[in-house]
Amino acid sequence: MHINLAKQQPPALAEIGIRQFQPGDAAAFRRLNEEWITRFFRIEPKEELILADPQGTILDPGGRIFFATAGERCVGCCALISLRDQEFEVAKMAVQPAYQRAGIGRRLLHAAIDEGRNAGAQRLYLETNHVLTPAIRLYESLGFKHIDANLVVPSPYERADVYMELILV
């Protein structure tokens, strides 16, 4: 019996598809987000509501959810949550650890930015935590700028301590 202990390599980026939320995707959205959140933090009350009902909390009010797929499996996600007219929050971005560092997060974020523009958004906003350095670097590389914490509405998330925006006009 031969056991291969080598770490599985993520697929080539060309093999990764990006698509919007489809019926039946709620469980994958929850799984992907719980996986990264519980690795660094804890699930907070507002998050529990979103993860329990992404259709009602994100999609029905005018938001979008994108998935990165490897074959039929969802390996990453990113949401656009409608905040107000012409403004979305980029949220719930996750990529499974085995697929990280392959450009998937960048592709998901590009899809969210493009969709924001197509929807007429003038501004994209996001909240994160300083320990998520790779994510912050990704946001910065795509043009997101830091916002002083004193200039934002207090976040419902205790862990939020980095605030950023991308002006689309």
Buried (B, 14 or more C-beta within 10 A) or exposed (E): EEEEEEEEEBBEEEEBBBEEBEEEBBEBBBBBBBEBBEEEBEBBEEBEEBBEBBEEBBBEEEBBBBBBBBEEEBBBBBBBBBBEEBBBBBBBBBBBEEBBEBBBBBBBBBBBBEBBEEBEBBBBBBBBBEEBEEBBEBBEEBEBEEBEEEEBEEBEBEBBEBBBBBEBE
